[in-house]
Amino acid sequence: MAALADFSHEIIDVGGVALEMRSKGFGRPLVFLHSGDGILGLDGMLGVLSESYRVIVPSHPGFGRSDLPRAFNSVDDLAFFYLGLFDRLDLDDILLIGASFGGWIAAQIAVMDCSRIGRLVLIDPLGIKNGGREARDIADMHALDDEALAARLYSDPGHRPRYESLGEDELLAIARNRESFAYFGWRPYMHDPKLKARLSRVKAPALVLWGADDGIVSPDYGRQYAEAIGGARFEVIGGAGHLPHVERPEAVLAEIGAFASAA
């Protein structure tokens, strides 16, 4: 079965860019920004959220079937693009959730403009530099084979996608996703040197969730991320690696539910 198969699927125009978008549900808008691999493994968590929210899942420009404009070459470009999407759909009081690479984009959006964001949830986001010049804060995902990468991404590598069961279109989308992921995050590697200092500009209430066994970016990296935002809640999800929303969706849903309903 295709990922998010029971979500509506369309291509919309956003400022002259064709954007692939899936959506389901009604009510308060929830925008989910996916990780570098795309939308695989999201059915469980997003399906539950669609019972309470209007869940919107775009494929980033250059990912899935979305266009990659020639002028786009940074996460800043993606963040500005999504601000345009929010205007295009006239979304307000958004529950904005970003995971891994999508968390980096969500953080950049919130630094730029929180006027349409009600609450912000970052799940093991990339995007900042904590250590010195020679320190490696973020594992080099592109230098690892599939087995080594899965051991870092998951507490239980059994959660990794079974690529042999996927169709040709899904495999081509994954290959395109990985190419674009490297394109946007290659230099400097998976971070914006200016982002950490700018996180104090985030005005929306924020929750930062982290997999206890994340082998890509450590929980200590996450704590510093939350501290840089100021006032953000930081919670560790046990029994999960870099993608706790895939491995422990029930725990992530509980945290999101409590946060979204808090006064």
ROVEX-341994 format. One record per residue (C-alpha): residue number from 1; residue in three letters; chain; x, y, z. Coordinates in nm, 3 decimals, decimal comma, always signed. Layout:
[NUM ALA A [X Y Z]]
...
***
This chain:
[1 MET A [+0,000 +0,000 +0,000]]
[2 ALA A [+0,126 +0,348 -0,086]]
[3 ALA A [+0,216 +0,578 +0,204]]
[4 LEU A [-0,082 +0,787 +0,325]]
[5 ALA A [-0,299 +0,602 +0,073]]
[6 ASP A [-0,625 +0,721 +0,232]]
[7 PHE A [-0,524 +1,088 +0,221]]
[8 SER A [-0,640 +1,303 -0,068]]
[9 HIS A [-0,358 +1,368 -0,314]]
[10 GLU A [-0,320 +1,671 -0,538]]
[11 ILE A [-0,072 +1,896 -0,713]]
[12 ILE A [-0,127 +2,264 -0,638]]
[13 ASP A [+0,038 +2,579 -0,768]]
[14 VAL A [+0,223 +2,788 -0,510]]
[15 GLY A [+0,384 +3,094 -0,663]]
[16 GLY A [+0,444 +2,915 -0,990]]
[17 VAL A [+0,582 +2,599 -0,825]]
[18 ALA A [+0,392 +2,271 -0,859]]
[19 LEU A [+0,366 +2,124 -0,508]]
[20 GLU A [+0,257 +1,770 -0,427]]
[21 MET A [+0,028 +1,776 -0,124]]
[22 ARG A [-0,169 +1,519 +0,074]]
[23 SER A [-0,442 +1,608 +0,321]]
[24 LYS A [-0,711 +1,456 +0,537]]
[25 GLY A [-0,948 +1,564 +0,812]]
[26 PHE A [-1,113 +1,883 +0,927]]
[27 GLY A [-1,062 +2,150 +1,187]]
[28 ARG A [-0,749 +2,326 +1,304]]
[29 PRO A [-0,471 +2,300 +1,042]]
[30 LEU A [-0,178 +2,073 +1,116]]
[31 VAL A [+0,110 +2,095 +0,870]]
[32 PHE A [+0,361 +1,809 +0,884]]
[33 LEU A [+0,704 +1,863 +0,725]]
[34 HIS A [+0,868 +1,530 +0,650]]
[35 SER A [+1,224 +1,404 +0,693]]
[36 GLY A [+1,478 +1,359 +0,415]]
[37 ASP A [+1,340 +1,020 +0,310]]
[38 GLY A [+0,987 +1,151 +0,256]]
[39 ILE A [+0,651 +1,028 +0,381]]
[40 LEU A [+0,713 +0,657 +0,441]]
[41 GLY A [+0,607 +0,533 +0,783]]
[42 LEU A [+0,376 +0,825 +0,862]]
[43 ASP A [+0,039 +0,650 +0,823]]
[44 GLY A [-0,001 +0,556 +1,187]]
[45 MET A [+0,066 +0,890 +1,350]]
[46 LEU A [-0,085 +1,115 +1,085]]
[47 GLY A [-0,389 +0,894 +1,046]]
[48 VAL A [-0,471 +0,939 +1,415]]
[49 LEU A [-0,406 +1,314 +1,400]]
[50 SER A [-0,643 +1,348 +1,103]]
[51 GLU A [-0,929 +1,248 +1,335]]
[52 SER A [-0,883 +1,580 +1,519]]
[53 TYR A [-0,709 +1,812 +1,271]]
[54 ARG A [-0,698 +1,907 +0,906]]
[55 VAL A [-0,366 +1,736 +0,838]]
[56 ILE A [-0,166 +1,875 +0,544]]
[57 VAL A [+0,146 +1,691 +0,426]]
[58 PRO A [+0,336 +1,862 +0,144]]
[59 SER A [+0,632 +1,706 -0,033]]
[60 HIS A [+0,911 +1,961 -0,012]]
[61 PRO A [+1,019 +2,123 -0,340]]
[62 GLY A [+1,252 +1,873 -0,505]]
[63 PHE A [+1,096 +1,580 -0,314]]
[64 GLY A [+0,825 +1,339 -0,422]]
[65 ARG A [+0,653 +1,490 -0,726]]
[66 SER A [+0,707 +1,853 -0,629]]
[67 ASP A [+0,898 +2,084 -0,861]]
[68 LEU A [+1,248 +2,199 -0,771]]
[69 PRO A [+1,283 +2,559 -0,892]]
[70 ARG A [+1,628 +2,637 -1,029]]
[71 ALA A [+1,665 +2,930 -0,788]]
[72 PHE A [+1,612 +2,713 -0,477]]
[73 ASN A [+1,939 +2,607 -0,312]]
[74 SER A [+1,894 +2,651 +0,064]]
[75 VAL A [+1,662 +2,566 +0,351]]
[76 ASP A [+1,585 +2,937 +0,371]]
[77 ASP A [+1,432 +2,906 +0,024]]
[78 LEU A [+1,213 +2,620 +0,144]]
[79 ALA A [+1,106 +2,815 +0,453]]
[80 PHE A [+1,004 +3,120 +0,249]]
[81 PHE A [+0,820 +2,889 +0,010]]
[82 TYR A [+0,616 +2,737 +0,294]]
[83 LEU A [+0,525 +3,082 +0,424]]
[84 GLY A [+0,380 +3,133 +0,077]]
[85 LEU A [+0,190 +2,804 +0,105]]
[86 PHE A [+0,038 +2,916 +0,436]]
[87 ASP A [-0,080 +3,236 +0,264]]
[88 ARG A [-0,204 +3,041 -0,040]]
[89 LEU A [-0,418 +2,813 +0,181]]
[90 ASP A [-0,504 +3,096 +0,424]]
[91 LEU A [-0,398 +2,887 +0,724]]
[92 ASP A [-0,401 +3,031 +1,076]]
[93 ASP A [-0,323 +2,893 +1,422]]
[94 ILE A [-0,123 +2,615 +1,255]]
[95 LEU A [+0,008 +2,325 +1,456]]
[96 LEU A [+0,339 +2,302 +1,268]]
[97 ILE A [+0,525 +1,973 +1,309]]
[98 GLY A [+0,862 +1,902 +1,150]]
[99 ALA A [+1,075 +1,588 +1,178]]
[100 SER A [+1,451 +1,568 +1,116]]
[101 PHE A [+1,513 +1,769 +0,795]]
[102 GLY A [+1,151 +1,887 +0,812]]
[103 GLY A [+1,218 +2,004 +1,168]]
[104 TRP A [+1,502 +2,219 +1,040]]
[105 ILE A [+1,268 +2,374 +0,783]]
[106 ALA A [+1,000 +2,429 +1,050]]
[107 ALA A [+1,251 +2,602 +1,276]]
[108 GLN A [+1,359 +2,830 +0,991]]
[109 ILE A [+0,996 +2,917 +0,921]]
[110 ALA A [+0,931 +3,001 +1,286]]
[111 VAL A [+1,241 +3,221 +1,302]]
[112 MET A [+1,118 +3,415 +1,000]]
[113 ASP A [+0,748 +3,456 +1,083]]
[114 CYS A [+0,529 +3,300 +1,354]]
[115 SER A [+0,216 +3,499 +1,269]]
[116 ARG A [+0,031 +3,196 +1,129]]
[117 ILE A [+0,181 +2,939 +1,369]]
[118 GLY A [-0,014 +2,853 +1,683]]
[119 ARG A [+0,226 +2,590 +1,816]]
[120 LEU A [+0,551 +2,436 +1,696]]
[121 VAL A [+0,663 +2,074 +1,740]]
[122 LEU A [+1,014 +1,973 +1,637]]
[123 ILE A [+1,099 +1,601 +1,628]]
[124 ASP A [+1,476 +1,535 +1,629]]
[125 PRO A [+1,539 +1,839 +1,404]]
[126 LEU A [+1,863 +1,902 +1,221]]
[127 GLY A [+1,988 +2,250 +1,142]]
[128 ILE A [+2,213 +2,388 +1,416]]
[129 LYS A [+2,580 +2,359 +1,509]]
[130 ASN A [+2,666 +2,312 +1,876]]
[131 GLY A [+3,027 +2,194 +1,876]]
[132 GLY A [+3,339 +2,361 +1,743]]
[133 ARG A [+3,465 +2,362 +1,388]]
[134 GLU A [+3,616 +2,013 +1,407]]
[135 ALA A [+3,333 +1,856 +1,610]]
[136 ARG A [+3,077 +1,638 +1,431]]
[137 ASP A [+2,734 +1,709 +1,578]]
[138 ILE A [+2,546 +1,527 +1,301]]
[139 ALA A [+2,634 +1,184 +1,167]]
[140 ASP A [+2,730 +1,171 +0,799]]
[141 MET A [+2,421 +0,989 +0,674]]
[142 HIS A [+2,539 +0,986 +0,314]]
[143 ALA A [+2,857 +0,796 +0,400]]
[144 LEU A [+2,671 +0,505 +0,562]]
[145 ASP A [+2,538 +0,194 +0,391]]
[146 ASP A [+2,173 +0,103 +0,449]]
[147 GLU A [+2,245 -0,131 +0,740]]
[148 ALA A [+2,469 +0,115 +0,926]]
[149 LEU A [+2,226 +0,398 +0,861]]
[150 ALA A [+1,931 +0,197 +0,993]]
[151 ALA A [+2,127 +0,121 +1,312]]
[152 ARG A [+2,160 +0,497 +1,370]]
[153 LEU A [+1,809 +0,593 +1,261]]
[154 TYR A [+1,619 +0,335 +1,467]]
[155 SER A [+1,639 +0,198 +1,819]]
[156 ASP A [+1,508 -0,122 +1,659]]
[157 PRO A [+1,636 -0,144 +1,298]]
[158 GLY A [+1,342 -0,373 +1,227]]
[159 HIS A [+1,139 -0,054 +1,177]]
[160 ARG A [+1,332 +0,043 +0,866]]
[161 PRO A [+1,135 +0,041 +0,540]]
[162 ARG A [+1,121 -0,281 +0,341]]
[163 TYR A [+1,229 -0,143 +0,009]]
[164 GLU A [+1,181 -0,477 -0,165]]
[165 SER A [+0,806 -0,443 -0,106]]
[166 LEU A [+0,780 -0,097 -0,263]]
[167 GLY A [+0,672 -0,020 -0,617]]
[168 GLU A [+0,890 +0,143 -0,880]]
[169 ASP A [+0,727 +0,485 -0,837]]
[170 GLU A [+0,790 +0,481 -0,460]]
[171 LEU A [+1,152 +0,376 -0,508]]
[172 LEU A [+1,208 +0,652 -0,763]]
[173 ALA A [+1,057 +0,903 -0,519]]
[174 ILE A [+1,291 +0,785 -0,243]]
[175 ALA A [+1,591 +0,821 -0,473]]
[176 ARG A [+1,482 +1,173 -0,568]]
[177 ASN A [+1,421 +1,259 -0,201]]
[178 ARG A [+1,771 +1,151 -0,103]]
[179 GLU A [+1,924 +1,350 -0,387]]
[180 SER A [+1,738 +1,666 -0,283]]
[181 PHE A [+1,814 +1,603 +0,085]]
[182 ALA A [+2,185 +1,604 +0,004]]
[183 TYR A [+2,145 +1,905 -0,226]]
[184 PHE A [+1,985 +2,125 +0,040]]
[185 GLY A [+2,194 +2,005 +0,332]]
[186 TRP A [+2,537 +1,933 +0,192]]
[187 ARG A [+2,731 +2,255 +0,252]]
[188 PRO A [+2,762 +2,328 +0,534]]
[189 TYR A [+2,659 +1,978 +0,634]]
[190 MET A [+2,298 +1,967 +0,757]]
[191 HIS A [+2,303 +2,298 +0,941]]
[192 ASP A [+2,277 +2,674 +0,903]]
[193 PRO A [+2,559 +2,845 +1,098]]
[194 LYS A [+2,324 +3,133 +1,183]]
[195 LEU A [+2,017 +2,937 +1,289]]
[196 LYS A [+2,105 +2,865 +1,653]]
[197 ALA A [+2,151 +3,232 +1,737]]
[198 ARG A [+1,821 +3,314 +1,566]]
[199 LEU A [+1,608 +3,054 +1,744]]
[200 SER A [+1,533 +3,304 +2,020]]
[201 ARG A [+1,311 +3,478 +1,762]]
[202 VAL A [+1,062 +3,189 +1,777]]
[203 LYS A [+0,752 +3,337 +1,941]]
[204 ALA A [+0,517 +3,039 +1,922]]
[205 PRO A [+0,502 +2,786 +2,209]]
[206 ALA A [+0,742 +2,507 +2,115]]
[207 LEU A [+0,789 +2,139 +2,198]]
[208 VAL A [+1,110 +1,954 +2,108]]
[209 LEU A [+1,087 +1,574 +2,108]]
[210 TRP A [+1,391 +1,348 +2,090]]
[211 GLY A [+1,451 +0,978 +2,051]]
[212 ALA A [+1,660 +0,851 +2,342]]
[213 ASP A [+1,864 +0,629 +2,108]]
[214 ASP A [+1,909 +0,877 +1,823]]
[215 GLY A [+2,235 +0,788 +1,647]]
[216 ILE A [+2,218 +1,082 +1,403]]
[217 VAL A [+2,195 +1,371 +1,651]]
[218 SER A [+2,219 +1,304 +2,023]]
[219 PRO A [+1,967 +1,401 +2,291]]
[220 ASP A [+2,223 +1,652 +2,419]]
[221 TYR A [+2,208 +1,821 +2,077]]
[222 GLY A [+1,831 +1,832 +2,123]]
[223 ARG A [+1,852 +1,985 +2,468]]
[224 GLN A [+2,068 +2,263 +2,332]]
[225 TYR A [+1,821 +2,312 +2,047]]
[226 ALA A [+1,534 +2,358 +2,295]]
[227 GLU A [+1,740 +2,587 +2,518]]
[228 ALA A [+1,822 +2,809 +2,220]]
[229 ILE A [+1,452 +2,856 +2,147]]
[230 GLY A [+1,388 +2,965 +2,505]]
[231 GLY A [+1,079 +2,845 +2,688]]
[232 ALA A [+1,054 +2,534 +2,472]]
[233 ARG A [+0,962 +2,205 +2,636]]
[234 PHE A [+1,207 +1,921 +2,579]]
[235 GLU A [+1,096 +1,558 +2,610]]
[236 VAL A [+1,285 +1,236 +2,543]]
[237 ILE A [+1,103 +0,940 +2,385]]
[238 GLY A [+1,238 +0,609 +2,513]]
[239 GLY A [+1,283 +0,313 +2,280]]
[240 ALA A [+1,321 +0,536 +1,975]]
[241 GLY A [+1,599 +0,658 +1,751]]
[242 HIS A [+1,602 +0,952 +1,510]]
[243 LEU A [+1,244 +0,891 +1,393]]
[244 PRO A [+1,036 +0,845 +1,712]]
[245 HIS A [+0,715 +0,929 +1,524]]
[246 VAL A [+0,776 +0,611 +1,322]]
[247 GLU A [+0,901 +0,384 +1,604]]
[248 ARG A [+0,691 +0,512 +1,894]]
[249 PRO A [+0,394 +0,695 +1,736]]
[250 GLU A [+0,174 +0,641 +2,043]]
[251 ALA A [+0,427 +0,814 +2,269]]
[252 VAL A [+0,472 +1,101 +2,024]]
[253 LEU A [+0,095 +1,140 +1,989]]
[254 ALA A [+0,057 +1,159 +2,368]]
[255 GLU A [+0,317 +1,436 +2,387]]
[256 ILE A [+0,164 +1,629 +2,098]]
[257 GLY A [-0,186 +1,593 +2,241]]
[258 ALA A [-0,087 +1,725 +2,584]]
[259 PHE A [+0,110 +2,012 +2,431]]
[260 ALA A [-0,153 +2,115 +2,177]]
[261 SER A [-0,428 +2,125 +2,439]]
[262 ALA A [-0,227 +2,308 +2,706]]
[263 ALA A [-0,340 +2,657 +2,804]]
***
